[in-house]
Amino acid sequence: MLIKEFIDALDEELPLTLAMRDDPVGLQVLAAERELGTIAVAYEVDEATIARAAEAGAELIIAFHPLIYPSLERITGRSRVERSVIDLIDRRIGLYIVHTAFDAHPEGTSVLLGRALGLEDLRPLVPQGGPQGGLPGAGMGAIGEFAHALELHDLAKRVREICGAQAVRISSPAGQPVELLVRSVAIVGGSGMSFYDQAVSAGADAFITADVRYHGFHAANDRIPALDPGHAESEVFVVRGLALLVERAVRKLDAPIRVVPLEDSTNPVHLIV
């Protein structure tokens, strides 16, 4: 089976129509059409990730984060993106991006984190139906409830543990204890503060996302608290979940294709504690 033939089949499991407008999903690099025997699944691509994919014998990398975003003006090898594109072409490895299409999938980024936290009755925070959706239950973010309410401080500790975060930033008025009881929680993995108003409107008691700005925390103190474990940390289950979808597509095709999850961290953010 050729790379493009598999990608066409994968679109039935993970339609790119789920992606947000202007998100650069799909094929970003394809130096040569090849017979497909091994697929590597990655969170994002750097030179070390490409080397691991090559060691596994992969002809294709399916990655969550785009490599080329928003565009590539030159290829001189001076940046991670340029070096990675050169490396992919030299090794004749294709690169296919899913990003917000996987975010909006019924088994995507936010749902995976919600399940790991123990939330029940998970559903899309912003449902995405009709011709743009393509899958029942698709939509951005997730919202669900705990069987029993817990204190916000305990939720933050649970998020830190589940996400493998060194710390969780949380909004709380200065000088006041964190004692709010939380039962309903909304989640948008990655940079999701643009969905904060939807979380409030949906009746959530707290909102988990990443890349929250200072004034965003101030604003959250007047409404519902925001919890920020970090960008990569909020998407910690992406590789595992994406690999399962890819494996499902392989099984349906009954194709002799091996799927190799690459879960080594590429997180460029490090906390000194």
N, C-alpha and C positions, 0 to 999 in steps of 0.2 A: 504494500500500500504506500502510495506517495504522500508526502507531507500535506499537500493541499487537499488531497482526498480525505485524510483524517480530519483536518480542520473543518471541512464541510460537515462531516459527521458529528464533530464535537459541538457544532453550533446548535444541534438539536438538544443537547444536554445543557449548554451554556450559551444562550443566544446573545450575540453582541448588541442586539436591539435593546437589551436591558441597560446598556451603558448610558451615562449622562452625556448630553450633547457636548461636542468638542473634546471629549475624552479620547486620546489617541489609542484606542484598542485595536486589536487585530494584528496582522503580520507587520512587524517593524523591520525585520531583517530576513532576507531569504536570498543568499548568494547562489544557491543551486537547489533545484528540485531533486529530492533524493528518496530512495526507498526508506521507509521508517521502521526501525527496529527497536529504538529506545527513546523514550521521552523523559526529559528531566523537568521537574516542577520546582519552581523557585519563587521566593517572595519578590526578589528583584535581582538585577544582574550587575555584577562587577567582574573584574578579571579573575578573581578567585572562584567565583561561582561558575564562570565559563570553563575554567580549568577542571573543576569537579565534574561538570557535565561531560566534558570531553573524555575524562578518565572513565566515566560510566558508559561511554560509547554512544552518547545521545546525538541524534541528528536534529533534534528540535528541543528548545527550551520553551515551556509555557510558564510565563511569569505574571505575577500580580501587578506590580508597579511598572509603568512605562519606562523604557530606557530613554527614548527620544521624546522629550517633553519640554516645551511645546513644539520645538523644531530644532533642526541641526543645521547650523549655518556653514560649518566647515568640518573636515575630518583631517586633523593634523596630529592627533595623538597627544594633545596637551591636557585633555581632561579625561575623567573616568568614562564619560559617555563616548567620547571619540575613540579612546583606546578599546573600549568594549565592542564597539561597532567593527573596528578593524579586526579584533580578535575573532569575532563571530564569522566574519567573511573569510578570514584566513583558514579557520577550522571548518568552514562550510556548515555551520550550525545555524538553523533557523531560530527566530525569536518571535513568539506570539504572545500578545498582551491581553489580559482580561479585565483588570482593574475594576471599574465601577460596574461592569456587567456581573462580576462575581459578588460585589457588594450588594447588588439588588437581587441576587438569586435567592430562592426560598431556603437554600442551605448555605447561604453566604456568610460574609464576614461577621456581621453583627449578631446573626442568629447563633453562630458557633460560639461566640463569647457569652451570649445569654444562656445557652445550654450549660456551658461550663460553670457559670455562676449559680446555676440552680433555678433560673427563672422558668415559670410555667406559662402555658397558653401564649407562646411567642407568636407574634404576628408583625407584619410590616408597620413601621412607624409612618411611612408615606407609601401607601399601596400604589403599585404601578401596573395597571391592567390595560386591557384593550390591545390595539395593534402594536403599541410600543412595548408592552410588557412581554407577551409571548409565553409566559408560564404562570399557572395559577399560584397565588401566594407570593408573587414577586413584588419587590418594593425596596425602597431605601430604608436602612435602619431596622430596628426591632424594638418592640415593647412587650413586656411581660410582667408577671407578678411572682413574688415569693409566696410560698404557702403560709408563712408567718412573717410578720413585719420584723425588721431588725434595725438597730440604730445605724445612723449614717456612718459613724466612725467604724462600726463593724463591717459595713459594706465596703468602705475604703480598704480595710485590711484584707477582705476577701478578694477584692479586685487586684490588690498588690500581689497576693499569693497566686491567684489564677493566671495573671498576666506575666508573672515572673519579673515584675517591676521592682526597681530599687526604692521607688517612692511613688505615691499617688498624690497629686496636687488636688486640693479640694477647696471649694468656696465656703467660707464661713465668716460672719462678721467679726472684725477684730475684737479680741478680748472675750468672746463668747464661746462657751463649750459647744462641741458638736454633739447634740443630743436628739436631733430630729429622727423620728421613726419613718422608715422607708419600706414600702411594699411594692409599689409599681415603679418599674425602672425602664427608661428608654436608653437605647444604645445606638450610636453611629460610630463604628470603628474608623480610625484615621481622623482626618481634619473635618469634624462634623458640626462645628458650632453654628453653621448656617442653617442647621435643622433644629436649633434650640427652641424656637417658637413653636414648632410642630410638637416637640416633646411636651411643652407646657400645655398646649391645646389638647393633647391626648390624655392629659390627666396624670402624667408621670410625677412621682415624688422626687425623682433624681434623674440626672442625665449623665451618661458615661460617654466620653469622646476624647479627642486628643487635640493638641496644639491650641489650647485655650489661651487667649491673651489676657493680660493683667486686667484690663477694663471689662473683659468678659466675665471674669470672676466677680468683680464688683457688681455688675448688673445681675449676676445670678443670685446674689444675696437678697435681692428684692423679689425673687420668684422661686425657682427650684434650684437646688445646689448642683454644681457641675463637678464631675470627678475626672481627672486627667492622668492616666497611668503612663502616658507617652504614646507616640504615634505607632512605632513598630510593636510595642507591648500590647496595644489595643487590637492589633491584627495578628496576634501570636498564633492563632489557629488556622491562618489562611492556607499555608502550604499543605497541611494535612487535609483540610477540607477540599481544596482544589484538586489534590491528587486523587481523592475518592471520586470526584466527578469525572476526571480523565479516565480512571480505571473503569468506571461504569460505561463510558463510551467505547472503550477497548473491548469490554465483554460483549456488548451488543453487536460489535462488528465481528466478534470471534477472530480477532486478528492477533498474530504472534508479536505483540508489541509490549515491551517491558516499560513500566512506569517507575521512575526513581525520584522520590521526594528529596530535595536538597534543603535541609533545615538549618544549616549553619547561619549564624547571625551576620547580617550585613548592616546592622544598625550603626549609623555614624555618630550617634549621641551617647556620650558616656558621662555619668554623674560621679563626681568626687565627693564621697561622704565620709 
